[in-house]
Amino acid sequence: MHWCRCDEVSNIVQDIFWTLPDSVKLVNSFNIVILMDSTYKTNKYRMSLLEVVVITSTDLTFSIAFCLLVAEKENIFLWALDKLKGLFFRVDSCPRAVVCDRDVVLMNAIRMVFPEAYNLLCRFHIDKNVKTKCKMLVHPREVWDQVMEVWGSVVDCDIVEASENHVNALRVVCSPWPIFVDYVMETWLRPHKENFVKAWIDKAMHLGNTTSNKVEATH
């Protein structure tokens, strides 16, 4: 089963969406959480490949769909996600949670196509980025573990009312490195805390899926 779009001028294929009939049957049985991620430069066309997978009730992973996209623009993501939504037999069978990386354009498209789904950001990649920034901005290296431990307490806080206390603790510990604090606050916590901090994401049924690593493993 496939759909494609061509350039209006050259008639060259620029976006392709494809899936398998068995995948459609499976996704309508296991439709609570879907995970998606894009890979780059892994095909001879050097196009972005958006992969979508689902986890079964026995914790097995299967692919729902693949999308070769000419560019990562909102209208292109909207087209791909609209085709994905069309695979669900009923309106009330759409996913309750969607896990992806921090791609603002993709996140906007998810919000429009699956407005009832909770959008989670991959906590593994967030921690990886914060750790990389910590090694760049925080010195000496002996305090890296302490900083990451405090950051972990912010992410794992499971009570909304207590989250600000953990954030303040992070500010105190990292006060000698204000640039790092600004990075954490402006890049992650202020705009996206509701997409990855435990106190918020546990309001949605995600069955323990908080990273997009299984998409990469499938690829």
Salt bridges, closest charged atoms under 4 A:
ASP15 OD2 - ARG5 NH2 3.12
GLU51 OE2 - HIS219 ND1 2.35
ASP59 OD1 - LYS214 NZ 3.00
ASP92 OD1 - ARG90 NE 2.85
ASP101 OD1 - HIS125 ND1 3.25
ASP156 OD1 - ARG123 NH2 2.43
GLU164 OE2 - ARG171 NH1 3.50
GLU186 OE2 - ARG190 NH1 2.14
ASP202 OD2 - LYS198 NZ 2.90
ASP202 OD1 - HIS206 NE2 3.09
GLU216 OE2 - HIS125 NE2 3.04
